[in-house]
């Protein structure tokens, strides 16, 4: 049977998520009773691809409900880290869990921290961008999770579950938010507005349509003082629509279809970088001074003469069908197609001079996935699931980085530069730029997998589980490099074509023991996997572009408990993970390009704890913390920073990073939230809320360059408002109330690095400054 026939055959069987037909956890009545008695509500998760209470899941999970997201004004995935200490955000809004994430930012490499949206694995981070709307919960699954969630989750998974259509209910929910954001160094503050709308419409007795719409316009905390006579889309504007249709065809057969489309425009929070410090002799000093920009850790001002814009369009469709047999066995299938189109231009030198003012890229990506699954009833002595998975993606991308290296305009046309030169200026040919690099490539990925996990109840209290996944990855790339003309080409011209295939077996096994209904201990050991990829830049004419897949082996033990009729829930876990062939990216100073390589190993170990408490009527406390030690093993070939004292840095420009902490890996991180709702007899219920996020010092670079470090950070938030029985909620809030300036990323300027000069740039996000706002939600 050929591949096409196999794909079509699996797709036609049906399309669905097993969680759709799973019964509600038995704890639902217990949870309702606990809430009525002033206890902590039961948390339900789908961390094992079926709905079950968090206290029964033998996995370390941080689950954020819709109420938690709303109370902390968490608007997208990048802000989830403020409530989930094991999660960190890095360059280009990439994620790390337990100190390990994707340190390679090429689109030819998958993410170590995967994202799943309504049971569909998103193959590239661009697909996960956008505002939250109608989200039921977000789960941060710590440690390898690729066994049950598609592919490439060697470090962890962000599992986003939206609210399903509700049968027999006509309802509407509107949410409006208006923010005022501080802009250091500028006289005027910036404003943001976010609007969300959801409508649920019954279609007959057994069907329902749920439509979500979003719109936002957000001004950043940074200030632009660059040239205005070109395209500069500085503010972030986002809008989109998502339609979900649910149909109970029969009592045992269910169809669920989702379609969505969204757009995001503007560079705010991603490309509006500023200079943190200048090294002695920096070529950027004069252009910055001419614009009145003073580098510093509190510098929120940037410039540019090349234009700034970013256009992202994304969407797709998925259809799922689930059938439940009379005996409770669920056969389900979900087929999904996702895409994005991306266009961007960035002035790489962030000044009003032409150092490297052109950084242009265009990408077209699409993926198709299909998952067929059979799930045994959760209450059986033997329960579990097994299935087949197929994933295919293609990406076509073109890009160029170029500029005139601050050479005066009068000198550029003349020999030897010949930028726009002619015979009259002594040039036999004309160059487009002083320096630059361009490339275009097409990459295809096919991934096939068979998986299964079973749980056996030895007694009512003791269970053992084991599962495995066989994955076959087949990838290919066709790369063309350096087609334009440059006085100094940053690379080698040529055409490069490679393909590669690899088979991997990942697995997990362990056991759990229910000491009492309110206390469970578990232990597990398993192997995670992230597939191979390619470099999108060739460093030599005979370059091998292949980057091998990475694996991780994790031992974890945990204890989940409830106390005092669920007035206190305390969970703790300890873990030890070792990564092999860890994929990292560093700057090749000779090529002036980023290349991806496999580091020898990384070891991540630590302790995670969460507390949910309801000590008094109306008072809830949520706290979580992570104690972490994440370090590289033997890692020869790490990039040196300018001025680094290692002897090898003087000869090869690289060193052995053995023993260095991984980037964005704080020793200690914690999050604390307290909320009190006044106990009133009327329909109005006032509330106050406060939250505190603490993170010890981190460094954003592998080589731990001194200027890339961020000291201990504390972010304070608060809100107050009123909740009405009719569904209306009004609040005023502040985020980062003390305006603790905190960059999302710090990196070395590549041009100065090539010259041996340590100059640092930084990226600020929307929560890097004080934000004061108001929100209102109402429903009928």
N, C-alpha and C positions, 0 to 999 in steps of 0.2 A: 504494500500500500504506500503511495507516495505521500509527501508531507501535506500537500494541499487537500487530498482526500481525507487524511487523518484530521486536519484542522476542521474541515467542514463537518465531518462526522461527529466530532465532539461537540461542536457548536450547536448542531441541530438536536442533540439529545434534550437540552433544556438550558435555562440560564437563571442561576440564583445563588443567594448566600444561605448557608445552612442556618444561620442565626434567625432568619425570618420565620422559620417554622418551629423553632425551639420553644418549649413551654417556658413560662415565667418561672424564675427561681422560687423554690419552696419558701424562701425567706420573705416573700412579699408581705404576708400577713404579720410576720414577726416585725418587719421593718415599720409597717404602719402602726403597730402597737407601740414600738419603741419611740416613734415620733410623738404619738399621743401622750406618752408618759414623759416626754421631754428628753428623749435619748437621741443619739446620732442616727440619722436616716441610713438605711442599708445602701451601700454602693454596689451597683450592678455594672459589670464590665463584660467585654467580649474578647479578652486577651487570649483565649484559646479557641476563638472563632465560634463560640456559643455563649449565650447569655448565662451568667452565673454570678453569684455574689463574690465580691472581691476577697472576702475572708476565706473562700474555698479555693482560690486560685494559687497554685504553687509557683508563682512568678512574682518578682518585684515590679509593682505597677504603681504609678502615680496617676490617679484618675481625677479629672477636673470636670465637674458637672456644668450644665448650662447656667445654674445659679451662681456657681463659683466664677465662671467666665464673666458673667454680667456684673457681679458685685465688685470685681477687680478691674473692670473695663478692659478686659483682654480682647483685642480685636483681630489678632492673627497669630499664626504659629510662632513668629519670632518673639512674641510677648509671653508665650506659655512658659518660657524659661524662668520668669519672675515668680511662678508658683510651683515649679518643678525643679528642685535644686540639682538633680542629676543631669539636667539638660543645659547646654550652653550654646550660644549663638556666635558664629565667627564670620570670616570674610564672605562677602556676597550672600549673607544670610544663610550660610550653611550651618549644620547642627552637629554637635558632639554629645554623646551620652557616656557618662562615666569617664570623661577625659579623652574619649576616642571618637573621632569623626572623620569626615572626608577632608584631608589636607591636600587634595588635588582638585582644582577648580575647572579643569577642562571638561567640556560636555561629552568627551569620549570616555569618561570614567563615571561609573555609578557611585551612588552615595552609600557610605557605610551605615548611616542612619536612614532607614527607609521610611517612606510615608505611605500609609494606606488610607484611602477615602472611601467610605462605604464599601469596604471589602475589596477594593481594587488597588493594586500596587501601582504607584506612580513612578515611572521610570526615570524622571528627571525632576530636580527641585523646582524648576519653573512651573510645573503643573500644580504645585502645592501653594502657589502664591495667591493672594486675594484675601478679602475680608471674611471673617466668620459671619455666618448668618444661619439661623435655625439649626445650630449645632447642639446635639443632645449631650455629647461629652467628648473630651479629648483624653486619650490614654497615652502616657509615656511608658513604654515597655522597655525595661532596662535589660541589657544583655542581648545575646544573639536571639533573633526571632524569625529567621527565614524559614523555619520548618513548616509553619502553617500560614505564613503571610506572603506567598509569592516568591520573592527573590531579594537578594542583596540586603540583608539586615544583620550584618556581622557584628555591629555595635549596639543596635537597638532599633526601635520602631516608634513612630508617631502614628497612632491609630485614631482617626477622626471619624466620628459617627454622627450623621445628621438625623434629624427627626423624621420619622416615616409619616406618610399620609395617614390621617385618622378617619376611619370609616364612620359614616353617619354623623359627622360633625361639620358644621359650617362655622368657620372662625377666621378672624383676621388679627394680625399682630403687627404693630408699627413701632419702630424704634428710631429716635432722633437723638443725635449727639452733637454738641457744639463745643469746641475747644479753643483755648487761647494758649499759645506756646511761646515761651521765652526765646528771644533771639540775641544771645550775647554779642556785644559789639555793635548792635544796631539800635536805632531809636524806636523802631516800630516792632511790636510783637506780631507773630504770625497767627493765622486762624485756620481751623479745620472744621469741616462739617461731614458727618456720616449719617446716612439714612438707610434703613432696612425695612423691608415689607415682606410679610408672609401671608398668604391666603390659602386656606384649606377648604376645598369644595367637595361634598359627597357626589359621587356619580352612581346613582342607583343605590341599592341596599348593600352591595358588595364591592363597591369601588370608590376611590377617592383620588382627587388631584390636589397636589400641594405645590404652590408656586412661590419661589423666593426671588426677591429683587434687591439689589444693593447699589448704592452710589456713595462715593466719597470724594472730597477735594481737601487735600491736606498740605499745608504749607510747612516747610521744615524749620528747624532751629538755626540752620546755617544762612548766611547772607552772601549773595553773589555780587561781585564788583567787576565782572568781566565785560567784554564787548557785547552790545545789545543788537547789533545789526545782522544777526544770524539766528538760527533756530536754537532757542534755549528753553526747553520744557523743564522747569525747575521744580514746580509743585507736583505732587503725586495725585493723579486722578484715576479712580477705579470705578468700574460699574460692571454689572453682570446679572444674569437671570439663570435660575435653575428650576426645572419642572420635574416633579416626581409623581408617578402614577402607580397606584397599587390596586390590584384586582384579585379578589378571591374567586377564582373560577369555579371551584368546588370547595367544600369544607377541608379537603386535603391537598388542594392544588392552588398555588399562589403565583401571580405574576407581578413583578416589580420592575418598572422602567424609569430610568433617570436620563435626562438630557440637560446639558449646561453650556453656557457660553459667557466669557468674561473678557474684559480688556483692562489693561493697566498701562498708564502713560506717566512719564516724568521720572526724574532721577533721584528725587528726595529720599534720603535714608539709605541709598545704595551707591550712587556715584558722586555725590557732592562732598568730595574729600578736601581736607584742609591740611596745611603744613603744621606739624607738631614741633619740629626743630630742624635747623639747618646745620650741616657739617661745614667745617672750615673749607673755603674754596668752592662752595656749591655754585653750579651754573645757574641755579634758580634764584640766587640772592638778589641780583639786580632787577629781574622782572617782578619779583614780589615787592621789593621796596618801591618800585615805580607805581604799583597799585595800592600802596599804603598798607600792605598786609604784614603783620608782625607774627611770625610763627610762635606757637606756644601751646601748652596743653589746654588752654582756654581760648584758642583761636577757632572761631566758627565762620571765618570769612574765606572765600575762595574766589578765583578768577578763571578766565579762559577766553581764548580767541577762536577756538575751533568749533564751538557749538556743543550743546549737551541735549541729548534726547534719548528716550527709551520707549519703545512701543512693544507691548506684549499682548498677543491675542491667544486665548486658550479655550478649550472646551472638549466636548465629546459626548458619548452616549454609552449607556450600559443597559443590559436587559438581563433579568434573572428570573428563573423559574424553579420552584421548590415543590416537591411532592412528598407527603408524609404517608407512609404505609399504615395499615391498621395496627401494626405492632410498634409503631413509633419510629421506624427507620426513615431517615430523611435522605432523599436523593435530590441533589440540587446542582445547578450549573449557572455560572455567571460569565457572560461575554461582554467585553468592554473595548471601546476605542477611545483614545485620547490623543489630542494634538496640541501643539503650540507653534506660533509664528513669532519670531523675535527680530527686532531691528533696533540698533543702538549706535550712538556716537558719543564718545567721551574724549574730552581734552585731557590727555594723559599727564601733561605737565602741570595742569591746574594753575597756569599763569596766563597773562595777556601777551606773552611772547611765544613764538613758534619753536618750542623745544621738541615736543612730540605731540602735536595738537590733533592728530588724527588717530583715533582708535575706533574703527568702524567694524560692525559685525552684523551678519544676517543669518538666521537659522530657521529651518523648517523641520519639525519633529512630529512623528506620529508613532503610536504604539497600538498593538492589538493584543489582548490577552483573553484566555479562556480557561476556566477552571471547573472541572467536573468533580463532585465530591459526594461521598456517602458517609452519613453520620449515624452512629448507633444511639439509642436513647440514653440520655445522660444518667438516668436512675438505675440502669442495669448493672449487674455485677461486672460485666465487661462492657465498657463504653469506649467511644473514640470515633475516629474518622479516618478516611483514606481518600485519595483522589489523584487526578492527573492535571497537570498545569502546562500551558503553552504561552509563551510570550515572544512577540516579535516587535522590534523597533527599528526605525530608520531615521537618520538625521543627516540633513544636507546643510553645511555651514560654510560661509565665506567670511573672511576677516582681513583687516589690515591695520597695522600700527606704523605710523610714519610721522616725520617732522623734519624741521630744518636745523635742529640742534642749536638754536639761538644765533646762527650765523647771520650777519647783517644782510638786509635785502639787496644792497648794492653789490655784494660779493657773490651772491648765490649763482647768477647766470654765468659767471666767469670760470675759466679753467682754473683749478681742476674740478670744482664742484659741479658745474654745468647743470644746475637746477633751472630748467627752462632756458637752457643755453642754446647757442646756435654757432654757425661758423664765424659770425662776426665777433663772438666772445671767445673764440679759440677752441670751440667744442666740436668734436666729430659727431657726438650724439647728445641728446637731452635727457637729463634725469628728472624724474617726477618729484623726488624729495632728496634731502641730504642723506637721511638714513631711514630705514624702514624694513618691514617684513610683511608679506601677504601670503595667504594660503586659502585653499578651498578643499573640502573633503566630503565624502559620503561614507557613513559608517552604518553597518547593518548588524543587528544582534538577533539571534534565534536562541531561545532557551526552552528546554523541555525538562519536565520534572515529574516524578512519581513520588508520592509521599503518604505517610500514615502515622498515626499516633493512637495508642490504645491505653486505657486505664483499667486496671483490674482491682476490684475491691476484695481483698483477702478477708477482711471483717468489715463491719459497719464503720469502724474507725480507721482502719489501715488500708491504704491504697498504694499501688505501685504503677508507674507509667513508663512507657518507652515509645520512641518514635524515630523515624528516619526519613530522609529525603535524598533521592538520587537526582542530580541536576546535570544536564548536558548543555554546555554553552558553546555556540558557534558564532564567531565574530569576524568581521572583515572590514577593511578600510581602504579607501582609494584617495590618496592625498597628493595634491599639486601645490608646490611651494615656490615662492619668488617668481612671479610673472611680471611685476612692474619693474621699473628701473630706479636704482638708488646709488648715490655715491658710496654709501656704506651700507651694503645689504646685511641685515641682521639674520643671517641664516644662509642656507645653501639652496640654490635652485635645483629643482628636480621633481620627478614623479615617483611616488612610493605607494606600493600596493602590497598588503599583507592580509593573511587570514589565519585563524587559529581556532582550535577546538579543544575542549577540556571537559572531563567528567569528574564530578565531585560527589562525595557522600557526606552529608551532615546528619547529626543525630542528637537526641537528648533522652536521658533516662533518669529516674529518681523515684522518690516515694514521699508520701505525706501521711501524717498521723494526727487524727483529731482527738486531742486529749479530752476536751469537752466540746460542746456545741460552740463555745466561745473561745476556744484555744486550739490552734493548729500549727504544727511544725512541719517543715518540708525541707528536702535536700535534693539537689539535682546536679548532673554533670552533662555537658553537651558541647557540640562543635557547631559553630556558625560559619557562614561562607558568604563571600562577596565575589562576583564574577570578574573575569579579566577585562582589560580595556586596552586603549592605545594612547600614545602621545599624539597630540595634534600638531606637533612641531618636530621636524627632523633636524638633528644637530649636525649631521654629516651626510655625505652622499650615500653611504652604506648603512645608514641608521637603522637599528632595530626598534620599531615603534611599540612593540608589545610590552604591556604591563601585566604581569601575572596576577591571578586572583589572590585574594587574601583570605585567611582562615582564622578563626578564634576558638579557643577552648575555655569554657567557663565552668567553674565550680561555684555553687550558690547554696546557702542555707538560710532559712528564714523562719520567723515566728510571727503568727498573726493572732491577735487576741482582742477580746471585747470584755469590758468590765462594768460593773454596777448598772446592770440592765441597759447596756449600750450607752451609758453616759460618757464612757471613755473607750476609744478604739486605738490600740497601739500596735503597730507593725514594725518589724525590724528585719533586715537581711544583711548578710555578709557575702562578699563575692571575691573571686580571683579569676581574672581573665588574661590569657596570653594570646597575642596576635602574632601570626607569622606572615611574612611577605606583605606587611602593612604598606598600603599605597600612599605615598606622599609626593608633594610637589615643591620644587625649589627653583631658584633663579640660577640659570647658567649664565655667569657674568660674561663669558666670552661670546656667547650667542645673543645675550641680552634677551633671553626668552625663558619662560617657565617650562621645565621638563618634569615628567612624572617618573618615579622610580619606586622599587619595592624596598622598604626598610627591612632589616633583618627581623626585628621583633619589637613588640610593645607589651608591657605588663601593666595591667590596671587592677587595683585591688582596693577594697574599702568597705564601708558600712553605710547603709541607708536606713532611715527611720521616719515614720510618719505618725502623727497624733491627730485624732479628731475627737473633740470633746464638747459636751453640752452640760456644763456643771450647774447652770441655773436656767430657769425658764427664760427663753428669749436670747440667751447667750450661747454663741458657738465659737469655738477656737479650732483653727486648723494650722498645723505646724508640720514641717518636714525638713530634713537635713541630710547632707551627704558628706561623709569624711572620705577623702580620696587620695590615693597615691598612684599616679599613672606616669610611667617612665619608658623611654626607649631602651631596648636591649642593644646589642652590638649593631651599630648603624654607621658604617663607614660611608663617606660620600655625602654627608650633610653639608649644605652650603654655609660658608663662613660669612660673618658680617664684617664690614670694613673696620679694620683696627683690631680684629680678634687676635689674641696672642698665641693661639695654638701654632706650633711649628709648621704643621702641614698647610696652614692657611697661606703661608708665604710662598709655597711652591705649587700647590694644586688648587687652592681656593676652597678646599673642603676639609672636613674633620670628622672624627668619630663622635657621634652624639650619644654614645652609651651613657646611661645614667641621667640624661636630661629629662625633665618633666615634659610631657606632651603639651602642645599649645592649648590654651583655654581649659586648663586642668587645675582649678583651685584646690587647695588642700581642704578647705571647708566652705560649704555653702548651705544657707538655710533660708527658709521662707516661713513667715508667721502672719496669720490673719486672725483678727478678732472681730466679731460682729454682734451687736446687741439690738434686738427689736423690742421696743417698749410694749409691755403687755397692756393693751387697752381693750375696753369692752365695745368700742364702736367699730366702724368700718375703716378707720384710718389707723395705720400702724407705723409710727415714726421709727427710724433706725439710724444707727451710727456704725461706722466701720473703719478699721485702720489695718494697714499691712506694712510689713517690714521685710525687705530682702537684703541679705548680707552675703557677701562673697569675699573670700580672702584674695590676696594678690594673684595675678596671672600674668603670663607673657604670651603674646600672640604669635611669636615666631619659634620655629624649631630650634634655632641657634640661641635663643634667649638673649637676643641683642638688647643691651641696656635700655635703649630708648623705646623699646616695644613693650615695656612692662606697665601694668596698671596696678596701683596700690589697692589695699582693702577698700571695698565699696559698700556703702549702705544706702539703699533707696527706700524712702518712706512714702506711703500713700495713705489716703483717707477719703471717706465719703460720708455723706449724710443725706437723708431724704425721708420719703414716706411711701409706704405701700398701701394700696387700697384693695379692698375685697373684690372690686369689680375688674381687677387685672391691671390697673394703672400703677406705674412705679415712677416716681420723680426723684432725682438725686442731683446733688452737686458734688464734685470730687476734685482731688488733685492727685497727680502722679508725679513721683520724684519731687515731693513737696519742698525739699531743701535745695533743689537744683544742684545736685551732685553731678558735675560734668563727667560723663563716662562714655568713652568711645566704644563702638562695637568692634573696631578693628584698628590695629596699628601695623604699618608695614614700611619697609625701606623703599625709598625712591630708586627705581631701577637705573636711571641714567647716572645719578651720582654714585651708586654702588659700583658700576663698571669702572668709574674713575677712582675708586677706593675711598669715597666720601660717604659718611653715615648721615643721611638726611631721612627724616621720618615723616610719613603722612598718616592721617587718621580719618576714620569714618565715624560720624555720629548718627545715631538713630533718632526716632521720634520720642523715645523716652530718655534721651540723654540730657534733657533739660526739664525744668518745671513746666507742667501742663495743668491748667485749671479749666474745668469744663462743667457742663450740665447735660443731663440726659433725661429723656422721658420715654417710657414704653406704655402702650395701652393696647388693649385687645377687646374683642367682643366675640 
